[in-house]
Amino acid sequence: VSAPQATYVHLGRAVRRMRQARDMTMEELADAAGMHLTYLSDIELYGRNLTWDKIAGLARGLGTTISALAASAEDERRRDHDGEAVQS
Amino acid sequence: VSAPQATYVHLGRAVRRMRQARDMTMEELADAAGMHLTYLSDIELYGRNLTWDKIAGLARGLGTTISALAASAEDERRRDHDGEAVQS
């Protein structure tokens, strides 16, 4: 039993995409999620292996749920692998 | 902008519920997720503030996605708050 999973790099990209879709600045989201701007920037650009609580804070700041944020990360993963014959 | 979020206690309950729905033992899931049985037991009973990678490992072991696991955690949260007038 196994399913390909989005990585935390995809999670970071999903955060960025959802933030931009909401016309939020990084400052606004960092504020809403209670994290430093530099940390949010790292998350969006490189990904970080965030804990559930931090993911919940980001989701809350985006006005969405963890499941919706994770689904968006899975979309990012699909974008990555579209057109490739990847098993991963 | 804010949305109520499932906590990691709800995540642990969701793992247990999905594992049982699949007729998997804790041993089988711990094996599939590459974690110790005692750690999985802690997660299911008390919750742990897991990182994205560990959540991905559990989802993979359950043959599901992180978003589906998170949605199940949100169901657990709703079960908790049903009938209560909670704002949280």
Backbone of each chain as nested JSON, in Angstrom:
{
  "chains": [
    {"id": "A", "residues": [
      {"number": 1, "name": "VAL", "atoms": {"N": [0.858, -1.193, 0.0], "CA": [0.0, 0.0, 0.0], "C": [0.889, 1.237, 0.0]}},
      {"number": 2, "name": "SER", "atoms": {"N": [0.771, 2.074, -0.989], "CA": [1.594, 3.28, -1.01], "C": [1.011, 4.303, -1.962]}},
      {"number": 3, "name": "ALA", "atoms": {"N": [1.16, 5.574, -1.638], "CA": [0.662, 6.656, -2.488], "C": [1.758, 7.709, -2.583]}},
      {"number": 4, "name": "PRO", "atoms": {"N": [1.979, 8.257, -3.78], "CA": [2.982, 9.311, -3.903], "C": [2.529, 10.524, -3.105]}},
      {"number": 5, "name": "GLN", "atoms": {"N": [3.454, 11.161, -2.423], "CA": [3.086, 12.264, -1.533], "C": [3.752, 13.565, -1.962]}},
      {"number": 6, "name": "ALA", "atoms": {"N": [3.059, 14.654, -1.742], "CA": [3.669, 15.965, -1.916], "C": [4.762, 16.135, -0.864]}},
      {"number": 7, "name": "THR", "atoms": {"N": [5.844, 16.786, -1.227], "CA": [6.927, 17.043, -0.271], "C": [6.735, 18.429, 0.336]}},
      {"number": 8, "name": "TYR", "atoms": {"N": [7.592, 18.777, 1.274], "CA": [7.423, 20.097, 1.891], "C": [7.826, 21.23, 0.959]}},
      {"number": 9, "name": "VAL", "atoms": {"N": [8.562, 20.912, -0.089], "CA": [8.815, 21.926, -1.126], "C": [7.497, 22.292, -1.819]}},
      {"number": 10, "name": "HIS", "atoms": {"N": [6.701, 21.279, -2.104], "CA": [5.389, 21.538, -2.711], "C": [4.491, 22.317, -1.753]}},
      {"number": 11, "name": "LEU", "atoms": {"N": [4.595, 22.003, -0.476], "CA": [3.812, 22.738, 0.528], "C": [4.159, 24.228, 0.484]}},
      {"number": 12, "name": "GLY", "atoms": {"N": [5.456, 24.53, 0.42], "CA": [5.884, 25.928, 0.361], "C": [5.34, 26.648, -0.86]}},
      {"number": 13, "name": "ARG", "atoms": {"N": [5.386, 25.95, -1.985], "CA": [4.861, 26.566, -3.214], "C": [3.36, 26.793, -3.118]}},
      {"number": 14, "name": "ALA", "atoms": {"N": [2.678, 25.864, -2.468], "CA": [1.228, 26.001, -2.302], "C": [0.91, 27.205, -1.422]}},
      {"number": 15, "name": "VAL", "atoms": {"N": [1.708, 27.399, -0.377], "CA": [1.508, 28.563, 0.497], "C": [1.644, 29.839, -0.328]}},
      {"number": 16, "name": "ARG", "atoms": {"N": [2.705, 29.904, -1.116], "CA": [2.925, 31.11, -1.937], "C": [1.759, 31.335, -2.894]}},
      {"number": 17, "name": "ARG", "atoms": {"N": [1.353, 30.259, -3.591], "CA": [0.283, 30.4, -4.578], "C": [-1.024, 30.857, -3.91]}},
      {"number": 18, "name": "MET", "atoms": {"N": [-1.354, 30.268, -2.768], "CA": [-2.604, 30.629, -2.095], "C": [-2.523, 32.056, -1.545]}},
      {"number": 19, "name": "ARG", "atoms": {"N": [-1.361, 32.432, -1.035], "CA": [-1.183, 33.798, -0.528], "C": [-1.39, 34.809, -1.657]}},
      {"number": 20, "name": "GLN", "atoms": {"N": [-0.755, 34.551, -2.799], "CA": [-0.866, 35.487, -3.92], "C": [-2.303, 35.541, -4.451]}},
      {"number": 21, "name": "ALA", "atoms": {"N": [-2.972, 34.39, -4.458], "CA": [-4.369, 34.353, -4.922], "C": [-5.258, 35.219, -4.028]}},
      {"number": 22, "name": "ARG", "atoms": {"N": [-4.811, 35.419, -2.786], "CA": [-5.588, 36.241, -1.84], "C": [-5.088, 37.673, -1.787]}},
      {"number": 23, "name": "ASP", "atoms": {"N": [-4.132, 37.996, -2.655], "CA": [-3.561, 39.35, -2.653], "C": [-3.014, 39.733, -1.283]}},
      {"number": 24, "name": "MET", "atoms": {"N": [-2.428, 38.764, -0.614], "CA": [-1.787, 39.067, 0.67], "C": [-0.292, 39.257, 0.423]}},
      {"number": 25, "name": "THR", "atoms": {"N": [0.302, 40.168, 1.177], "CA": [1.763, 40.286, 1.15], "C": [2.345, 39.231, 2.091]}},
      {"number": 26, "name": "MET", "atoms": {"N": [3.65, 38.972, 1.935], "CA": [4.314, 38.063, 2.873], "C": [4.221, 38.618, 4.287]}},
      {"number": 27, "name": "GLU", "atoms": {"N": [4.328, 39.927, 4.421], "CA": [4.234, 40.543, 5.746], "C": [2.877, 40.227, 6.388]}},
      {"number": 28, "name": "GLU", "atoms": {"N": [1.826, 40.366, 5.591], "CA": [0.476, 40.127, 6.127], "C": [0.308, 38.672, 6.572]}},
      {"number": 29, "name": "LEU", "atoms": {"N": [0.77, 37.745, 5.731], "CA": [0.607, 36.335, 6.101], "C": [1.49, 35.97, 7.3]}},
      {"number": 30, "name": "ALA", "atoms": {"N": [2.726, 36.457, 7.312], "CA": [3.615, 36.172, 8.445], "C": [2.956, 36.65, 9.738]}},
      {"number": 31, "name": "ASP", "atoms": {"N": [2.415, 37.837, 9.683], "CA": [1.692, 38.403, 10.825], "C": [0.53, 37.512, 11.25]}},
      {"number": 32, "name": "ALA", "atoms": {"N": [-0.3, 37.146, 10.293], "CA": [-1.511, 36.362, 10.576], "C": [-1.148, 34.973, 11.095]}},
      {"number": 33, "name": "ALA", "atoms": {"N": [-0.014, 34.435, 10.636], "CA": [0.372, 33.081, 11.037], "C": [1.284, 33.112, 12.26]}},
      {"number": 34, "name": "GLY", "atoms": {"N": [1.637, 34.323, 12.718], "CA": [2.491, 34.434, 13.901], "C": [3.891, 33.904, 13.667]}},
      {"number": 35, "name": "MET", "atoms": {"N": [4.457, 34.172, 12.49], "CA": [5.846, 33.749, 12.253], "C": [6.651, 34.896, 11.66]}},
      {"number": 36, "name": "HIS", "atoms": {"N": [7.983, 34.751, 11.73], "CA": [8.847, 35.783, 11.182], "C": [8.768, 35.797, 9.657]}},
      {"number": 37, "name": "LEU", "atoms": {"N": [8.899, 36.991, 9.118], "CA": [8.879, 37.171, 7.664], "C": [9.962, 36.336, 6.986]}},
      {"number": 38, "name": "THR", "atoms": {"N": [11.145, 36.305, 7.555], "CA": [12.246, 35.562, 6.931], "C": [11.949, 34.06, 6.914]}},
      {"number": 39, "name": "TYR", "atoms": {"N": [11.275, 33.598, 7.957], "CA": [10.928, 32.173, 8.015], "C": [9.883, 31.845, 6.951]}},
      {"number": 40, "name": "LEU", "atoms": {"N": [8.873, 32.697, 6.826], "CA": [7.858, 32.49, 5.792], "C": [8.504, 32.502, 4.414]}},
      {"number": 41, "name": "SER", "atoms": {"N": [9.434, 33.425, 4.213], "CA": [10.127, 33.518, 2.936], "C": [10.868, 32.21, 2.622]}},
      {"number": 42, "name": "ASP", "atoms": {"N": [11.552, 31.661, 3.624], "CA": [12.225, 30.366, 3.459], "C": [11.242, 29.266, 3.089]}},
      {"number": 43, "name": "ILE", "atoms": {"N": [10.118, 29.259, 3.779], "CA": [9.094, 28.244, 3.512], "C": [8.643, 28.321, 2.063]}},
      {"number": 44, "name": "GLU", "atoms": {"N": [8.326, 29.528, 1.62], "CA": [7.788, 29.691, 0.263], "C": [8.828, 29.369, -0.812]}},
      {"number": 45, "name": "LEU", "atoms": {"N": [10.074, 29.739, -0.546], "CA": [11.101, 29.596, -1.589], "C": [11.729, 28.204, -1.612]}},
      {"number": 46, "name": "TYR", "atoms": {"N": [11.98, 27.646, -0.437], "CA": [12.726, 26.391, -0.382], "C": [11.956, 25.261, 0.281]}},
      {"number": 47, "name": "GLY", "atoms": {"N": [10.886, 25.604, 1.009], "CA": [10.18, 24.59, 1.765], "C": [10.851, 24.363, 3.104]}},
      {"number": 48, "name": "ARG", "atoms": {"N": [10.066, 24.011, 4.08], "CA": [10.568, 23.641, 5.402], "C": [9.71, 22.483, 5.879]}},
      {"number": 49, "name": "ASN", "atoms": {"N": [10.314, 21.589, 6.632], "CA": [9.587, 20.419, 7.113], "C": [8.752, 20.815, 8.333]}},
      {"number": 50, "name": "LEU", "atoms": {"N": [7.691, 21.553, 8.082], "CA": [6.892, 22.17, 9.147], "C": [6.129, 21.154, 9.977]}},
      {"number": 51, "name": "THR", "atoms": {"N": [5.888, 21.511, 11.227], "CA": [5.025, 20.691, 12.079], "C": [3.551, 21.031, 11.818]}},
      {"number": 52, "name": "TRP", "atoms": {"N": [2.719, 20.121, 12.24], "CA": [1.267, 20.268, 12.093], "C": [0.789, 21.633, 12.614]}},
      {"number": 53, "name": "ASP", "atoms": {"N": [1.283, 22.041, 13.785], "CA": [0.85, 23.305, 14.378], "C": [1.201, 24.503, 13.495]}},
      {"number": 54, "name": "LYS", "atoms": {"N": [2.377, 24.467, 12.899], "CA": [2.79, 25.574, 12.035], "C": [1.981, 25.566, 10.737]}},
      {"number": 55, "name": "ILE", "atoms": {"N": [1.711, 24.38, 10.224], "CA": [0.879, 24.267, 9.024], "C": [-0.517, 24.802, 9.336]}},
      {"number": 56, "name": "ALA", "atoms": {"N": [-1.029, 24.472, 10.523], "CA": [-2.347, 24.964, 10.945], "C": [-2.343, 26.492, 11.021]}},
      {"number": 57, "name": "GLY", "atoms": {"N": [-1.249, 27.069, 11.521], "CA": [-1.148, 28.524, 11.62], "C": [-1.17, 29.18, 10.25]}},
      {"number": 58, "name": "LEU", "atoms": {"N": [-0.475, 28.57, 9.3], "CA": [-0.469, 29.11, 7.937], "C": [-1.86, 29.0, 7.314]}},
      {"number": 59, "name": "ALA", "atoms": {"N": [-2.48, 27.851, 7.494], "CA": [-3.819, 27.652, 6.939], "C": [-4.785, 28.685, 7.53]}},
      {"number": 60, "name": "ARG", "atoms": {"N": [-4.688, 28.888, 8.83], "CA": [-5.537, 29.857, 9.503], "C": [-5.275, 31.254, 8.923]}},
      {"number": 61, "name": "GLY", "atoms": {"N": [-4.013, 31.586, 8.763], "CA": [-3.651, 32.891, 8.22], "C": [-4.168, 33.097, 6.806]}},
      {"number": 62, "name": "LEU", "atoms": {"N": [-4.261, 32.012, 6.066], "CA": [-4.772, 32.083, 4.692], "C": [-6.296, 31.993, 4.666]}},
      {"number": 63, "name": "GLY", "atoms": {"N": [-6.893, 31.782, 5.821], "CA": [-8.35, 31.639, 5.876], "C": [-8.823, 30.348, 5.228]}},
      {"number": 64, "name": "THR", "atoms": {"N": [-7.992, 29.306, 5.307], "CA": [-8.381, 28.033, 4.718], "C": [-8.117, 26.906, 5.714]}},
      {"number": 65, "name": "THR", "atoms": {"N": [-8.27, 25.674, 5.266], "CA": [-8.057, 24.526, 6.144], "C": [-6.751, 23.822, 5.77]}},
      {"number": 66, "name": "ILE", "atoms": {"N": [-6.263, 23.001, 6.668], "CA": [-5.052, 22.233, 6.374], "C": [-5.3, 21.31, 5.182]}},
      {"number": 67, "name": "SER", "atoms": {"N": [-6.49, 20.713, 5.115], "CA": [-6.745, 19.778, 4.011], "C": [-6.713, 20.5, 2.663]}},
      {"number": 68, "name": "ALA", "atoms": {"N": [-7.24, 21.732, 2.614], "CA": [-7.213, 22.488, 1.36], "C": [-5.785, 22.891, 0.998]}},
      {"number": 69, "name": "LEU", "atoms": {"N": [-5.01, 23.251, 2.011], "CA": [-3.612, 23.607, 1.771], "C": [-2.83, 22.381, 1.284]}},
      {"number": 70, "name": "ALA", "atoms": {"N": [-3.096, 21.236, 1.885], "CA": [-2.411, 20.002, 1.471], "C": [-2.829, 19.608, 0.056]}},
      {"number": 71, "name": "ALA", "atoms": {"N": [-4.105, 19.804, -0.271], "CA": [-4.575, 19.489, -1.628], "C": [-3.862, 20.382, -2.634]}},
      {"number": 72, "name": "SER", "atoms": {"N": [-3.637, 21.623, -2.263], "CA": [-2.923, 22.547, -3.138], "C": [-1.461, 22.103, -3.297]}},
      {"number": 73, "name": "ALA", "atoms": {"N": [-0.858, 21.601, -2.228], "CA": [0.509, 21.062, -2.316], "C": [0.545, 19.859, -3.256]}},
      {"number": 74, "name": "GLU", "atoms": {"N": [-0.51, 19.046, -3.207], "CA": [-0.575, 17.883, -4.106], "C": [-0.727, 18.339, -5.564]}},
      {"number": 75, "name": "ASP", "atoms": {"N": [-1.442, 19.43, -5.785], "CA": [-1.515, 20.014, -7.133], "C": [-0.129, 20.451, -7.606]}},
      {"number": 76, "name": "GLU", "atoms": {"N": [0.624, 21.066, -6.693], "CA": [1.985, 21.506, -7.048], "C": [2.834, 20.294, -7.425]}},
      {"number": 77, "name": "ARG", "atoms": {"N": [2.67, 19.223, -6.692], "CA": [3.417, 18.014, -7.008], "C": [3.045, 17.509, -8.404]}},
      {"number": 78, "name": "ARG", "atoms": {"N": [1.767, 17.523, -8.697], "CA": [1.299, 17.057, -10.009], "C": [1.884, 17.922, -11.123]}},
      {"number": 79, "name": "ARG", "atoms": {"N": [1.915, 19.234, -10.883], "CA": [2.526, 20.146, -11.869], "C": [3.967, 19.754, -12.141]}},
      {"number": 80, "name": "ASP", "atoms": {"N": [4.666, 19.41, -11.084], "CA": [6.069, 18.984, -11.183], "C": [6.231, 17.764, -12.065]}},
      {"number": 81, "name": "HIS", "atoms": {"N": [5.284, 16.833, -11.95], "CA": [5.48, 15.531, -12.561], "C": [4.693, 15.366, -13.854]}},
      {"number": 82, "name": "ASP", "atoms": {"N": [3.922, 16.383, -14.195], "CA": [3.152, 16.285, -15.444], "C": [4.087, 16.112, -16.619]}},
      {"number": 83, "name": "GLY", "atoms": {"N": [3.746, 15.15, -17.464], "CA": [4.548, 14.95, -18.664], "C": [5.756, 14.067, -18.424]}},
      {"number": 84, "name": "GLU", "atoms": {"N": [6.079, 13.812, -17.167], "CA": [7.168, 12.888, -16.895], "C": [6.592, 11.535, -16.525]}},
      {"number": 85, "name": "ALA", "atoms": {"N": [7.364, 10.496, -16.775], "CA": [6.955, 9.149, -16.383], "C": [7.639, 8.828, -15.06]}},
      {"number": 86, "name": "VAL", "atoms": {"N": [7.171, 9.471, -14.021], "CA": [7.819, 9.339, -12.714], "C": [7.028, 8.382, -11.841]}},
      {"number": 87, "name": "GLN", "atoms": {"N": [7.745, 7.547, -11.144], "CA": [7.076, 6.595, -10.232], "C": [7.116, 7.142, -8.816]}},
      {"number": 88, "name": "SER", "atoms": {"N": [8.27, 7.617, -8.419], "CA": [8.525, 8.214, -7.089], "C": [7.726, 7.588, -5.983]}}
    ]},
    {"id": "B", "residues": [
      {"number": 1, "name": "VAL", "atoms": {"N": [-8.921, 37.352, 8.812], "CA": [-9.058, 36.056, 8.115], "C": [-8.645, 34.948, 9.064]}},
      {"number": 2, "name": "SER", "atoms": {"N": [-9.522, 34.033, 9.373], "CA": [-9.142, 32.932, 10.255], "C": [-10.109, 31.773, 10.106]}},
      {"number": 3, "name": "ALA", "atoms": {"N": [-9.596, 30.568, 10.236], "CA": [-10.427, 29.368, 10.148], "C": [-10.048, 28.454, 11.289]}},
      {"number": 4, "name": "PRO", "atoms": {"N": [-11.035, 27.825, 11.927], "CA": [-10.71, 26.887, 12.999], "C": [-9.959, 25.699, 12.41]}},
      {"number": 5, "name": "GLN", "atoms": {"N": [-8.953, 25.225, 13.104], "CA": [-8.093, 24.172, 12.57], "C": [-8.137, 22.935, 13.45]}},
      {"number": 6, "name": "ALA", "atoms": {"N": [-8.019, 21.789, 12.8], "CA": [-7.842, 20.548, 13.548], "C": [-6.486, 20.598, 14.242]}},
      {"number": 7, "name": "THR", "atoms": {"N": [-6.402, 20.07, 15.443], "CA": [-5.135, 20.008, 16.171], "C": [-4.462, 18.661, 15.916]}},
      {"number": 8, "name": "TYR", "atoms": {"N": [-3.261, 18.491, 16.443], "CA": [-2.589, 17.215, 16.195], "C": [-3.221, 16.065, 16.964]}},
      {"number": 9, "name": "VAL", "atoms": {"N": [-4.013, 16.386, 17.984], "CA": [-4.784, 15.317, 18.638], "C": [-5.811, 14.746, 17.652]}},
      {"number": 10, "name": "HIS", "atoms": {"N": [-6.445, 15.631, 16.9], "CA": [-7.402, 15.174, 15.885], "C": [-6.694, 14.377, 14.782]}},
      {"number": 11, "name": "LEU", "atoms": {"N": [-5.485, 14.809, 14.442], "CA": [-4.695, 14.073, 13.444], "C": [-4.454, 12.633, 13.915]}},
      {"number": 12, "name": "GLY", "atoms": {"N": [-4.082, 12.486, 15.182], "CA": [-3.83, 11.146, 15.72], "C": [-5.07, 10.268, 15.667]}},
      {"number": 13, "name": "ARG", "atoms": {"N": [-6.206, 10.877, 16.012], "CA": [-7.457, 10.098, 15.965], "C": [-7.811, 9.702, 14.54]}},
      {"number": 14, "name": "ALA", "atoms": {"N": [-7.509, 10.598, 13.612], "CA": [-7.793, 10.312, 12.197], "C": [-6.927, 9.158, 11.706]}},
      {"number": 15, "name": "VAL", "atoms": {"N": [-5.668, 9.139, 12.143], "CA": [-4.774, 8.036, 11.764], "C": [-5.362, 6.72, 12.267]}},
      {"number": 16, "name": "ARG", "atoms": {"N": [-5.764, 6.718, 13.533], "CA": [-6.328, 5.493, 14.101], "C": [-7.578, 5.054, 13.329]}},
      {"number": 17, "name": "ARG", "atoms": {"N": [-8.476, 6.011, 13.076], "CA": [-9.729, 5.668, 12.404], "C": [-9.466, 5.123, 10.995]}},
      {"number": 18, "name": "MET", "atoms": {"N": [-8.554, 5.756, 10.266], "CA": [-8.272, 5.304, 8.899], "C": [-7.563, 3.947, 8.914]}},
      {"number": 19, "name": "ARG", "atoms": {"N": [-6.684, 3.752, 9.888], "CA": [-5.993, 2.459, 9.989], "C": [-6.993, 1.335, 10.25]}},
      {"number": 20, "name": "GLN", "atoms": {"N": [-7.91, 1.586, 11.201], "CA": [-8.891, 0.544, 11.531], "C": [-9.828, 0.29, 10.35]}},
      {"number": 21, "name": "ALA", "atoms": {"N": [-10.183, 1.336, 9.623], "CA": [-11.056, 1.184, 8.453], "C": [-10.394, 0.302, 7.391]}},
      {"number": 22, "name": "ARG", "atoms": {"N": [-9.063, 0.243, 7.426], "CA": [-8.318, -0.567, 6.464], "C": [-7.945, -1.936, 7.033]}},
      {"number": 23, "name": "ASP", "atoms": {"N": [-8.426, -2.228, 8.234], "CA": [-8.089, -3.497, 8.897], "C": [-6.59, -3.695, 9.003]}},
      {"number": 24, "name": "MET", "atoms": {"N": [-5.877, -2.611, 9.259], "CA": [-4.437, -2.727, 9.474], "C": [-4.172, -2.762, 10.969]}},
      {"number": 25, "name": "THR", "atoms": {"N": [-3.188, -3.539, 11.367], "CA": [-2.741, -3.486, 12.762], "C": [-1.796, -2.299, 12.924]}},
      {"number": 26, "name": "MET", "atoms": {"N": [-1.554, -1.906, 14.18], "CA": [-0.575, -0.848, 14.42], "C": [0.8, -1.29, 13.924]}},
      {"number": 27, "name": "GLU", "atoms": {"N": [1.115, -2.572, 14.097], "CA": [2.408, -3.083, 13.625], "C": [2.547, -2.87, 12.114]}},
      {"number": 28, "name": "GLU", "atoms": {"N": [1.493, -3.195, 11.393], "CA": [1.547, -3.071, 9.929], "C": [1.743, -1.62, 9.502]}},
      {"number": 29, "name": "LEU", "atoms": {"N": [1.0, -0.708, 10.142], "CA": [1.124, 0.698, 9.747], "C": [2.483, 1.27, 10.161]}},
      {"number": 30, "name": "ALA", "atoms": {"N": [2.941, 0.915, 11.36], "CA": [4.254, 1.401, 11.802], "C": [5.322, 0.957, 10.806]}},
      {"number": 31, "name": "ASP", "atoms": {"N": [5.229, -0.287, 10.401], "CA": [6.152, -0.834, 9.409], "C": [6.086, -0.049, 8.091]}},
      {"number": 32, "name": "ALA", "atoms": {"N": [4.877, 0.141, 7.611], "CA": [4.686, 0.799, 6.309], "C": [5.122, 2.256, 6.368]}},
      {"number": 33, "name": "ALA", "atoms": {"N": [4.976, 2.883, 7.534], "CA": [5.323, 4.302, 7.662], "C": [6.769, 4.475, 8.128]}},
      {"number": 34, "name": "GLY", "atoms": {"N": [7.44, 3.371, 8.418], "CA": [8.826, 3.439, 8.85], "C": [9.002, 4.126, 10.2]}},
      {"number": 35, "name": "MET", "atoms": {"N": [8.089, 3.805, 11.132], "CA": [8.259, 4.373, 12.48], "C": [8.085, 3.279, 13.531]}},
      {"number": 36, "name": "HIS", "atoms": {"N": [8.544, 3.577, 14.752], "CA": [8.425, 2.603, 15.821], "C": [6.973, 2.455, 16.253]}},
      {"number": 37, "name": "LEU", "atoms": {"N": [6.624, 1.252, 16.639], "CA": [5.276, 0.949, 17.1], "C": [4.885, 1.843, 18.272]}},
      {"number": 38, "name": "THR", "atoms": {"N": [5.789, 2.05, 19.202], "CA": [5.459, 2.86, 20.391], "C": [5.18, 4.318, 19.985]}},
      {"number": 39, "name": "TYR", "atoms": {"N": [5.889, 4.783, 18.971], "CA": [5.676, 6.154, 18.51], "C": [4.299, 6.277, 17.837]}},
      {"number": 40, "name": "LEU", "atoms": {"N": [3.97, 5.303, 16.995], "CA": [2.653, 5.309, 16.357], "C": [1.553, 5.25, 17.415]}},
      {"number": 41, "name": "SER", "atoms": {"N": [1.77, 4.434, 18.427], "CA": [0.787, 4.309, 19.5], "C": [0.581, 5.663, 20.2]}},
      {"number": 42, "name": "ASP", "atoms": {"N": [1.672, 6.37, 20.472], "CA": [1.586, 7.722, 21.061], "C": [0.803, 8.666, 20.157]}},
      {"number": 43, "name": "ILE", "atoms": {"N": [1.101, 8.601, 18.873], "CA": [0.409, 9.474, 17.902], "C": [-1.089, 9.226, 17.956]}},
      {"number": 44, "name": "GLU", "atoms": {"N": [-1.469, 7.941, 17.907], "CA": [-2.898, 7.613, 17.846], "C": [-3.618, 7.971, 19.14]}},
      {"number": 45, "name": "LEU", "atoms": {"N": [-2.947, 7.769, 20.275], "CA": [-3.622, 7.951, 21.562], "C": [-3.609, 9.398, 22.048]}},
      {"number": 46, "name": "TYR", "atoms": {"N": [-2.481, 10.063, 21.864], "CA": [-2.337, 11.398, 22.455], "C": [-2.093, 12.48, 21.425]}},
      {"number": 47, "name": "GLY", "atoms": {"N": [-1.701, 12.079, 20.21], "CA": [-1.313, 13.071, 19.214], "C": [0.124, 13.489, 19.396]}},
      {"number": 48, "name": "ARG", "atoms": {"N": [0.751, 13.829, 18.305], "CA": [2.121, 14.352, 18.327], "C": [2.168, 15.445, 17.26]}},
      {"number": 49, "name": "ASN", "atoms": {"N": [2.972, 16.458, 17.519], "CA": [3.058, 17.577, 16.58], "C": [3.99, 17.203, 15.428]}},
      {"number": 50, "name": "LEU", "atoms": {"N": [3.498, 16.32, 14.565], "CA": [4.319, 15.702, 13.52], "C": [4.741, 16.69, 12.444]}},
      {"number": 51, "name": "THR", "atoms": {"N": [5.893, 16.416, 11.848], "CA": [6.325, 17.192, 10.688], "C": [5.651, 16.655, 9.418]}},
      {"number": 52, "name": "TRP", "atoms": {"N": [5.695, 17.514, 8.409], "CA": [5.118, 17.178, 7.099], "C": [5.614, 15.811, 6.602]}},
      {"number": 53, "name": "ASP", "atoms": {"N": [6.924, 15.566, 6.712], "CA": [7.482, 14.304, 6.22], "C": [6.898, 13.095, 6.941]}},
      {"number": 54, "name": "LYS", "atoms": {"N": [6.72, 13.216, 8.249], "CA": [6.16, 12.089, 9.005], "C": [4.685, 11.909, 8.655]}},
      {"number": 55, "name": "ILE", "atoms": {"N": [3.978, 13.013, 8.465], "CA": [2.57, 12.925, 8.056], "C": [2.48, 12.257, 6.684]}},
      {"number": 56, "name": "ALA", "atoms": {"N": [3.41, 12.627, 5.8], "CA": [3.443, 12.022, 4.463], "C": [3.696, 10.515, 4.564]}},
      {"number": 57, "name": "GLY", "atoms": {"N": [4.584, 10.117, 5.489], "CA": [4.875, 8.698, 5.665], "C": [3.652, 7.923, 6.144]}},
      {"number": 58, "name": "LEU", "atoms": {"N": [2.906, 8.527, 7.054], "CA": [1.683, 7.878, 7.544], "C": [0.645, 7.782, 6.428]}},
      {"number": 59, "name": "ALA", "atoms": {"N": [0.487, 8.87, 5.683], "CA": [-0.482, 8.863, 4.579], "C": [-0.112, 7.778, 3.57]}},
      {"number": 60, "name": "ARG", "atoms": {"N": [1.171, 7.701, 3.255], "CA": [1.646, 6.684, 2.31], "C": [1.346, 5.299, 2.863]}},
      {"number": 61, "name": "GLY", "atoms": {"N": [1.622, 5.094, 4.135], "CA": [1.386, 3.797, 4.763], "C": [-0.083, 3.412, 4.752]}},
      {"number": 62, "name": "LEU", "atoms": {"N": [-0.944, 4.423, 4.813], "CA": [-2.39, 4.179, 4.782], "C": [-2.908, 4.092, 3.35]}},
      {"number": 63, "name": "GLY", "atoms": {"N": [-2.027, 4.334, 2.386], "CA": [-2.447, 4.307, 0.978], "C": [-3.349, 5.472, 0.643]}},
      {"number": 64, "name": "THR", "atoms": {"N": [-3.136, 6.611, 1.306], "CA": [-3.967, 7.775, 1.04], "C": [-3.062, 8.996, 0.867]}},
      {"number": 65, "name": "THR", "atoms": {"N": [-3.685, 10.171, 0.77], "CA": [-2.93, 11.415, 0.597], "C": [-2.965, 12.224, 1.898]}},
      {"number": 66, "name": "ILE", "atoms": {"N": [-2.033, 13.172, 1.99], "CA": [-2.023, 14.045, 3.165], "C": [-3.332, 14.831, 3.241]}},
      {"number": 67, "name": "SER", "atoms": {"N": [-3.835, 15.278, 2.094], "CA": [-5.065, 16.078, 2.134], "C": [-6.243, 15.252, 2.656]}},
      {"number": 68, "name": "ALA", "atoms": {"N": [-6.306, 13.977, 2.277], "CA": [-7.398, 13.12, 2.763], "C": [-7.241, 12.859, 4.261]}},
      {"number": 69, "name": "LEU", "atoms": {"N": [-6.001, 12.674, 4.694], "CA": [-5.75, 12.468, 6.127], "C": [-6.109, 13.732, 6.917]}},
      {"number": 70, "name": "ALA", "atoms": {"N": [-5.759, 14.884, 6.377], "CA": [-6.072, 16.15, 7.053], "C": [-7.588, 16.368, 7.085]}},
      {"number": 71, "name": "ALA", "atoms": {"N": [-8.27, 16.0, 6.001], "CA": [-9.737, 16.143, 5.966], "C": [-10.36, 15.26, 7.041]}},
      {"number": 72, "name": "SER", "atoms": {"N": [-9.782, 14.082, 7.237], "CA": [-10.278, 13.178, 8.272], "C": [-10.023, 13.77, 9.665]}},
      {"number": 73, "name": "ALA", "atoms": {"N": [-8.882, 14.438, 9.84], "CA": [-8.602, 15.117, 11.112], "C": [-9.62, 16.234, 11.349]}},
      {"number": 74, "name": "GLU", "atoms": {"N": [-10.001, 16.917, 10.273], "CA": [-10.999, 17.986, 10.411], "C": [-12.373, 17.403, 10.774]}},
      {"number": 75, "name": "ASP", "atoms": {"N": [-12.678, 16.201, 10.257], "CA": [-13.904, 15.505, 10.67], "C": [-13.857, 15.189, 12.163]}},
      {"number": 76, "name": "GLU", "atoms": {"N": [-12.692, 14.753, 12.627], "CA": [-12.547, 14.441, 14.059], "C": [-12.779, 15.7, 14.889]}},
      {"number": 77, "name": "ARG", "atoms": {"N": [-12.263, 16.8, 14.409], "CA": [-12.472, 18.065, 15.116], "C": [-13.963, 18.398, 15.19]}},
      {"number": 78, "name": "ARG", "atoms": {"N": [-14.644, 18.215, 14.055], "CA": [-16.077, 18.508, 14.009], "C": [-16.837, 17.618, 14.988]}},
      {"number": 79, "name": "ARG", "atoms": {"N": [-16.453, 16.34, 15.044], "CA": [-17.087, 15.424, 16.0], "C": [-16.943, 15.959, 17.424]}},
      {"number": 80, "name": "ASP", "atoms": {"N": [-15.778, 16.466, 17.728], "CA": [-15.485, 17.03, 19.045], "C": [-16.412, 18.18, 19.386]}},
      {"number": 81, "name": "HIS", "atoms": {"N": [-16.703, 18.991, 18.385], "CA": [-17.384, 20.25, 18.657], "C": [-18.86, 20.208, 18.326]}},
      {"number": 82, "name": "ASP", "atoms": {"N": [-19.335, 19.081, 17.786], "CA": [-20.754, 18.963, 17.453], "C": [-21.594, 19.138, 18.705]}},
      {"number": 83, "name": "GLY", "atoms": {"N": [-22.618, 19.96, 18.565], "CA": [-23.524, 20.135, 19.691], "C": [-23.049, 21.183, 20.663]}},
      {"number": 84, "name": "GLU", "atoms": {"N": [-21.785, 21.598, 20.537], "CA": [-21.28, 22.675, 21.387], "C": [-21.307, 23.978, 20.591]}},
      {"number": 85, "name": "ALA", "atoms": {"N": [-21.439, 25.078, 21.308], "CA": [-21.375, 26.389, 20.65], "C": [-19.959, 26.926, 20.84]}},
      {"number": 86, "name": "VAL", "atoms": {"N": [-19.04, 26.322, 20.116], "CA": [-17.632, 26.658, 20.275], "C": [-17.19, 27.598, 19.161]}},
      {"number": 87, "name": "GLN", "atoms": {"N": [-16.434, 28.593, 19.526], "CA": [-15.914, 29.525, 18.516], "C": [-14.467, 29.151, 18.168]}},
      {"number": 88, "name": "SER", "atoms": {"N": [-13.709, 28.833, 19.199], "CA": [-12.278, 28.452, 19.083], "C": [-11.534, 29.217, 18.008]}}
    ]}
  ]
}
